[in-house]
C-alpha cells in the first residue's frame, strides 16, 4: 500500500485513463524579466505564496526570475513541508501532544518524507539547476530478503522463512520460462505466435530462465544462478562452493513472494533512482538559498480574502496577528488544512477542497551501533519486503562502511499506519524490532541504539501523507476545477498533478500555476 499511488497510476495508464509518464512533464519555459521589458514596462506585481513546501518554494523561485515581488509564508519553522529529513536534535510534537527528539548520531539521518527520485522526474532537473549533488539510491538489491508470514493465502515451506531475493527470482523466472517454453513447443500458442515469433520466444526464454536441454529433448530449468551460503562460497584452489538448494515450484507459488517483483517495474520506482547527498531536505534548503527573501517561518495562516484586484492573507506569527497583501496568491497549503481556513473562495471551491481523501502513512528510523546488515549479511542498500505490518526494511544507500547507520524499519500506509500511529513511540519501536527480528535475528534488537517515528496523519500542518482524488483527473471534477484560480488565488501542490505523493508532481503543479499566472499578468489581467 505504501506504493499505492504508483500502482493506481500505472493501472490507469494501461487502461488509458491517465497520461503516460512522458506526459507528466510540462513544456515549461521559466518567466523572464525580458517578458516585461519587451513590452516596454516593468514588473511591479506582488505574489503571496502560501506554504514553503517544494511546490511553494518552486513557485517563488520561478516567479522571482521575472522580477515578481514574492512573499512566502510558512507555518512550520523550516522549509520543505513533507520533504523532511530527521537528524540529531530534530524535535517534533504531534497533534496528540507527544514530543519526540531525535537522538541519532551526528551525520546520521532519515528522510521521513520523500526519499528517492526517479531519473525522469523534474526533481533531478532542479537538483542540477540549484547545485544539489546527488548519489544513487539503491531501490532494489537482490542480496536483500523476501519474507512472508503464513496466512490464509501464504503457505508452503517458505512461509515464515527469509529467502534471498536472487534465489526466489531465478527460480520463479526459471519455472515460468520452462512452462512457457513447453507451451510454445507443444503448439499451444500457435494461434498467438508466428513461426519466427516462436523461435525468438524460445531464445528469450532460454536466456530469461536459464533453461538447458533435458533428456526428453525439451528445455528445462535446473536451478542455476543461485547464491551461496556464507560458509560455502567459491574460493581458492578447489573450493567451488555449493549453491543453495533450488526452491520447489509449488513453494515458490505458495509463498506469494513473486508479488513483490512488480514493485521494481513501476515507471517511477524502476532502477536507477537517486537521492541528494546529505538528505532529501538539501533540495528545499537550496531553493531557500536561491530566493531573494527568506520565507516567513512560524506563520500560520488564519484567513484568506481575495478582492477584485488583490489578495490579503492574515496569519499569526510570534504571538501577533499580521497581514500580507499581494496582487495574486499561489496557495500550496494541503487541502485538508486549507478547507478549514476562513476564505472567500466560494462554496464550490471549498467543496472541491474537501473532496480528496487523505492517505495515512508513517515511517520509522532505527539507528544501530554497527552496520551489521553490511558486515554480517553483505547487504548494501536496497529493501527487504515482507507481509508483516512493518511493510519494508530499507537499508541506507549512503555512508557505506561507516561505523553506524540508520535503516528504515517501518514504512506502511492505510489501516496499519492508523494502528501504529495510536501507539507511543516506545511501543512502535518495540513492535518494529520484534517483527524485524523475525528476519534478522537477535542483532535487530540487541544492537539498536535509538529510533524516531513519524505518522503524517498526526503531523501538524499536514494531517496526511498525501491526498487522492478518486474521480478521473478531468475538467468538471473537483481536481479539474481546482486547476483554475479562485479569483486571484491559484492552487498548487502534488495533489493537483497526476503524480500524487511525489515531489515531481508538486514541482510540475507549481510550474503550471506559475505559467498561468504569468500569462495572465502579461495579458494585463
C-alpha positions in Angstrom: 0.0 0.0 0.0 3.0 2.3 0.5 3.4 2.2 -3.2 -0.3 2.5 -3.9 -0.2 5.9 -5.7 2.2 4.5 -8.2 0.2 1.3 -8.6 -3.0 3.1 -9.2 -1.4 5.5 -11.7 0.2 2.6 -13.6 -3.1 0.8 -13.8 -4.8 3.9 -15.1 -2.1 4.3 -17.7 -2.7 0.8 -19.0 -6.4 1.4 -19.2 -5.9 4.8 -20.9 -7.4 6.7 -18.0 -4.3 8.7 -17.2 -1.4 10.2 -19.1 1.7 8.3 -19.7 4.9 9.0 -17.7 6.2 11.3 -20.5 3.0 13.4 -20.3 3.6 14.3 -16.7 6.2 16.9 -17.6 5.1 20.3 -18.8 6.7 22.1 -21.8 7.8 24.7 -19.3 9.6 28.0 -20.0 10.6 29.9 -16.9 9.3 33.5 -16.7 11.9 36.1 -17.5 12.4 39.8 -16.9 12.6 40.3 -20.6 9.0 39.2 -20.9 8.1 42.6 -19.5 10.9 44.8 -20.8 10.0 43.7 -24.4 6.5 45.2 -23.7 8.2 48.4 -22.5 7.1 48.1 -18.9 8.5 46.9 -15.5 7.1 44.1 -13.4 5.6 45.6 -10.2 3.4 42.5 -9.4 3.5 41.1 -5.9 2.6 37.5 -5.3 2.0 36.0 -1.8 2.9 32.3 -1.8 1.3 30.2 1.0 3.5 27.3 2.0 7.2 26.8 1.8 7.0 23.1 0.8 8.5 22.0 -2.5 5.6 23.5 -4.6 5.7 26.8 -2.8 9.4 27.2 -3.0 9.5 26.3 -6.7 6.7 28.9 -7.3 8.6 31.6 -5.6 11.9 30.7 -7.3 10.4 30.7 -10.8 8.4 34.0 -10.3 11.4 35.8 -9.0 13.2 35.1 -12.3 10.8 37.6 -13.9 11.1 40.2 -11.2 8.0 39.4 -9.3 7.9 40.6 -5.6 7.3 37.4 -3.8 6.5 36.9 -0.1 6.4 33.3 1.2 4.5 32.5 4.3 5.1 29.1 6.1 3.5 27.7 9.3 6.5 25.5 10.1 9.8 26.7 11.3 11.6 25.1 8.3 11.3 24.8 4.5 10.3 21.6 2.7 6.8 20.7 4.1 6.7 16.9 3.8 10.2 17.0 2.4 11.7 16.5 5.9 14.9 14.9 6.9 15.3 14.0 10.6 18.6 14.5 12.3 20.1 14.7 15.7 18.2 17.3 17.7 15.1 17.3 15.5 12.1 17.8 17.8 8.5 17.3 16.8 5.3 17.4 18.8 2.4 15.6 17.1 -1.3 16.5 17.2 -1.7 14.3 20.2 0.9 16.3 22.1 3.5 13.6 22.0 7.0 15.0 21.6 10.0 13.2 20.1 13.6 14.3 20.0 15.9 12.6 17.5 18.9 11.1 19.2 20.7 9.8 16.0 24.5 10.4 16.0 25.8 13.4 14.1 25.9 12.6 10.4 23.1 10.1 10.6 19.7 10.9 9.2 16.4 9.6 7.9 14.3 11.0 5.1 10.9 10.9 6.9 9.1 12.1 3.8 10.2 11.6 0.2 13.4 9.5 0.0 14.0 8.7 -3.7 14.0 10.4 -7.1 13.3 8.7 -10.4 15.6 9.6 -13.3 12.8 11.2 -15.4 11.4 13.4 -12.6 11.7 17.2 -12.7 13.1 16.9 -9.2 16.5 16.0 -10.7 16.3 19.0 -13.1 16.1 21.3 -10.1 18.9 19.4 -8.3 21.1 20.2 -11.3 19.9 23.8 -11.5 20.3 24.5 -7.8 23.6 22.7 -7.5 22.4 19.9 -5.2 24.7 16.9 -5.6 23.0 13.5 -5.9 24.0 9.9 -5.4 22.5 6.5 -6.2 19.5 5.3 -4.2 19.5 1.5 -4.2 15.9 0.9 -4.7 16.5 -2.8 -5.3 19.1 -5.3 -4.1 18.9 -9.0 -4.8 21.1 -9.6 -1.8 18.2 -8.4 0.5 15.4 -10.7 1.6 11.8 -11.6 1.0 9.8 -12.7 4.0 6.1 -13.6 4.2 4.4 -14.9 7.3 1.9 -17.8 6.9 -1.6 -16.6 6.3 -4.9 -17.6 4.6 -3.1 -17.0 1.3 0.5 -17.7 2.1 1.8 -21.3 2.7 4.4 -23.8 1.7 7.9 -24.3 3.0 8.9 -20.7 2.6 6.2 -19.3 4.9 7.9 -17.7 7.9 11.3 -18.2 6.3 13.5 -15.5 4.8 14.8 -16.1 1.3 17.3 -14.1 -0.7 15.6 -12.1 -3.4 18.0 -13.5 -6.1 17.2 -17.1 -5.2 13.5 -16.6 -5.3 13.7 -14.6 -8.6 15.8 -17.0 -10.5 13.6 -20.0 -9.6 10.4 -18.1 -10.3 11.8 -16.9 -13.7 13.1 -20.4 -14.4 9.9 -22.2 -13.7 7.8 -19.7 -15.7 10.2 -19.8 -18.6 10.2 -23.6 -18.6 6.4 -23.9 -18.6 6.1 -21.3 -21.3 8.7 -23.0 -23.4 6.8 -26.3 -23.2 3.6 -24.5 -24.2 5.4 -23.0 -27.3 7.0 -26.3 -28.3 3.7 -28.2 -27.9 1.9 -25.8 -30.2 -0.3 -24.3 -27.5 0.4 -20.8 -28.7 0.4 -21.4 -32.4 -2.6 -19.0 -32.8 -0.7 -16.3 -31.0 2.8 -16.6 -32.4 4.2 -16.9 -35.9 7.0 -19.4 -36.6 9.6 -16.6 -36.3 7.9 -15.4 -33.1 8.1 -18.9 -31.6 11.8 -19.2 -32.4 12.5 -15.8 -30.9 10.4 -16.6 -27.8 12.3 -19.8 -27.2 15.6 -17.9 -27.4 14.2 -15.3 -24.9 13.1 -18.0 -22.5 16.4 -19.8 -22.6 18.1 -16.6 -21.5 15.5 -15.4 -19.1 15.0 -18.7 -17.3 18.4 -20.2 -17.6 17.0 -23.2 -19.5 19.0 -26.1 -20.8 18.1 -29.2 -23.0 16.6 -32.0 -21.0 16.9 -35.8 -21.5 13.5 -35.8 -23.1 14.6 -33.3 -25.7 12.8 -30.2 -24.3 14.1 -27.3 -22.3 14.2 -27.5 -18.5 15.2 -25.3 -15.6 17.9 -26.9 -13.5 18.3 -24.3 -10.7 21.2 -22.3 -12.0 22.3 -18.8 -10.9 21.7 -19.3 -7.2 23.6 -17.6 -4.3 26.0 -19.4 -2.0 25.8 -19.7 1.8 28.4 -17.6 3.6 30.3 -20.7 4.8 30.4 -22.4 1.5 31.2 -19.8 -1.2 33.6 -20.2 -4.2 37.2 -19.6 -3.2 40.8 -20.6 -3.9 42.0 -24.0 -5.0 39.2 -26.5 -5.3 36.7 -24.5 -3.3 33.9 -24.5 -5.8 31.2 -23.7 -3.2 27.7 -25.2 -3.1 24.8 -23.1 -4.3 21.8 -23.0 -2.1 19.1 -25.6 -3.0 16.6 -25.0 -5.7 13.2 -24.0 -4.3 10.4 -26.2 -5.4 8.0 -24.6 -7.8 5.0 -25.3 -5.5 6.7 -23.5 -2.7 7.6 -20.5 -4.9 3.9 -20.3 -5.8 2.5 -20.9 -2.3 4.8 -18.2 -0.8 3.2 -15.4 -2.8 6.6 -13.7 -2.8 6.5 -13.2 -6.5 4.1 -10.4 -5.9 6.9 -8.2 -4.9 8.5 -8.3 -8.3 6.1 -5.7 -9.7 7.4 -3.0 -7.3 10.5 -2.8 -9.4 8.6 -2.4 -12.7 6.6 0.8 -11.9 7.8 3.6 -14.1 8.5 5.9 -11.1 10.3 3.3 -9.0 12.5 1.4 -11.5 16.2 1.4 -11.1 18.3 3.5 -11.0 16.9 6.0 -8.6 18.7 8.9 -6.8 18.9 10.9 -3.6 20.5 14.2 -2.7 23.8 13.8 -0.8 23.3 14.5 2.8 19.5 14.2 2.9 16.4 15.0 0.8 16.0 18.4 2.6 19.0 19.6 0.7 16.5 20.5 -2.0 14.2 22.9 -0.1 17.2 24.5 1.6 18.8 25.0 -1.8 15.5 26.7 -3.0 15.5 28.8 0.1 19.1 30.0 -0.5 18.2 30.9 -4.1 15.3 33.2 -3.1 15.8 37.0 -2.6 13.7 37.0 0.6 13.7 34.2 3.2 10.3 32.7 3.8 8.4 33.9 6.9 8.5 30.8 9.1 6.2 30.1 12.1 3.4 32.0 10.3 0.1 30.1 10.5 -2.5 31.4 8.0 -5.8 32.3 9.7 -7.8 33.9 6.8 -7.6 34.4 3.1 -9.5 37.3 1.5 -9.5 37.7 -2.3 -10.7 41.1 -3.6 -11.2 42.2 -7.2 -7.6 43.4 -7.5 -5.7 41.9 -4.7 -5.4 39.1 -2.0 -5.0 39.7 1.7 -3.7 36.9 3.9 -4.0 37.1 7.6 -1.5 35.0 9.7 -0.4 34.5 13.2 3.4 34.8 13.9 5.4 35.2 17.1 2.1 35.8 19.0 1.0 38.6 16.8 -1.6 38.8 14.0 -0.2 40.2 10.8 -1.3 40.6 7.2 0.3 40.2 3.8 -1.3 41.7 0.6 -0.4 40.9 -3.0 -1.8 41.3 -6.4 -2.1 37.5 -6.6 -1.7 34.5 -4.3 -0.4 31.0 -5.0 -1.7 28.7 -2.3 0.1 25.4 -1.7 -1.4 24.6 1.7 -2.7 21.0 1.7 -6.4 20.7 1.1 -7.0 19.1 4.4 -5.7 22.2 6.1 -6.9 24.8 3.7 -10.5 23.7 3.8 -10.7 24.8 7.4 -9.1 28.2 7.0 -11.7 31.0 6.6 -11.8 32.3 3.0 -14.0 33.8 0.3 -13.3 31.2 -2.4 -16.9 30.3 -2.7 -19.0 27.2 -1.9 -17.9 25.2 -4.9 -14.2 25.7 -4.3 -14.5 24.8 -0.7 -16.5 21.7 -1.6 -13.7 20.7 -4.1 -11.0 21.2 -1.4 -12.9 18.7 0.8 -13.2 16.1 -2.0 -9.8 14.3 -1.9 -9.3 11.5 0.6 -6.4 11.5 3.0 -3.8 8.7 2.9 -2.3 7.8 6.3 1.3 6.8 6.2 4.3 6.5 8.5 8.0 5.8 8.7 10.4 4.8 11.5 14.2 5.1 11.5 16.3 2.7 13.6 19.9 3.6 14.5 22.3 0.8 15.1 25.8 0.9 16.6 27.1 -1.3 13.9 26.2 -1.8 10.2 25.5 -5.5 10.8 23.5 -5.7 7.6 26.7 -4.9 5.7 29.2 -6.8 7.8 27.1 -9.9 8.6 24.7 -10.2 5.6 26.5 -8.3 2.8 23.5 -6.1 2.1 24.5 -2.7 0.8 21.3 -0.7 0.2 18.1 -1.9 -1.2 15.0 -3.2 0.6 13.6 -6.3 2.3 9.9 -6.9 1.5 7.5 -8.5 4.0 3.8 -9.0 4.5 4.2 -8.0 8.2 2.9 -4.7 9.4 6.4 -3.1 9.2 6.0 -3.3 5.4 9.6 -3.0 4.2 13.0 -2.5 5.7 15.2 -0.1 3.7 19.0 -0.3 4.2 20.8 3.1 3.8 22.2 3.9 0.4 24.8 6.2 1.8 27.6 6.0 4.4 28.8 2.5 3.4 31.5 1.2 5.8 30.5 3.9 8.4 30.6 2.6 12.0 26.9 3.3 12.5 23.8 3.5 10.3 20.1 4.2 10.3 17.8 1.9 8.5 14.1 2.3 7.8 12.3 -0.1 10.0 8.7 0.7 9.2 7.0 2.1 6.1 3.3 1.4 5.6 0.1 3.2 5.0 -3.7 2.8 5.4 -5.2 0.9 8.4 -1.8 -0.3 9.5 -0.4 3.2 9.7 -3.5 4.2 11.7 -3.0 1.5 14.2 0.7 2.2 14.7 0.1 6.0 15.0 -2.1 5.3 18.0 0.9 3.7 19.8 3.5 5.6 21.8 7.0 6.0 20.1 8.4 3.3 22.5 5.6 0.9 21.7 6.1 1.4 17.9 9.8 0.8 18.3 9.2 -2.4 20.3 6.8 -3.7 17.7 9.0 -2.9 14.8 12.0 -4.5 16.4 10.0 -7.7 17.2 8.9 -8.1 13.6 12.3 -7.2 12.1 14.0 -9.7 14.4 12.0 -12.5 12.7 14.1 -11.8 9.6 17.4 -10.7 11.0 17.5 -12.4 14.4 18.7 -11.1 17.8 21.0 -8.5 16.3 18.0 -6.4 15.3 17.1 -6.0 18.9 20.5 -6.2 20.7 22.4 -3.6 18.8 19.6 -0.9 18.5 20.6 2.5 19.8 17.7 4.8 19.1 14.6 5.4 16.9 12.4 8.1 15.5 9.0 7.6 14.1 6.5 9.9 12.3 3.0 9.4 11.1 1.9 12.2 8.7 -1.8 12.0 9.8 -0.6 13.0 13.2 1.7 15.8 11.9 0.7 19.4 12.3 0.1 21.3 9.1 -0.1 18.1 7.1 -2.6 15.7 8.7 -1.9 13.1 5.9 0.9 11.6 3.9 -0.9 12.9 0.8 -4.4 13.1 -0.6 -6.0 11.4 -3.5 -8.9 12.4 -5.8 -10.7 9.3 -6.9 -12.5 10.9 -9.8 -10.5 10.8 -13.1 -8.4 14.0 -13.4 -10.7 15.7 -15.9 -12.3 19.1 -16.4 -15.5 19.5 -14.4 -14.3 17.3 -11.5 -13.0 18.8 -8.2 -9.5 18.1 -9.4 -10.2 19.9 -12.7 -11.9 22.9 -11.1 -9.0 23.4 -8.6 -6.6 23.8 -11.5 -8.5 27.1 -12.2 -7.9 30.2 -9.9 -10.4 31.3 -7.4 -10.3 35.0 -8.3 -6.7 36.0 -7.8 -5.8 32.9 -5.9 -4.1 30.0 -7.7 -3.7 26.5 -6.2 -0.7 24.2 -6.5 0.7 21.0 -4.9 1.3 17.4 -5.7 -2.4 16.7 -5.3 -3.0 18.8 -8.4 -0.9 16.6 -10.6 -1.3 13.0 -11.9 1.9 12.2 -9.9 0.4 12.4 -6.4 2.8 11.8 -3.5 6.0 12.7 -5.4 8.0 15.9 -5.4 7.9 15.7 -9.2 4.1 16.2 -9.0 4.5 19.2 -6.7 7.1 20.8 -8.9 5.1 20.3 -12.1 2.0 21.7 -10.4 3.9 24.8 -9.3 5.2 25.3 -12.8 1.7 25.1 -14.2 0.4 27.7 -11.7 3.4 29.9 -12.5 2.8 29.7 -16.2 -0.9 30.5 -16.0 -0.3 33.4 -13.6 2.5 34.8 -15.7 0.4 34.6 -18.9 -2.4 36.5 -17.1 -0.1 39.3 -15.8 1.5 39.7 -19.3 -2.0 40.0 -20.7 -2.8 42.7 -18.3 -5.2 40.7 -16.2 
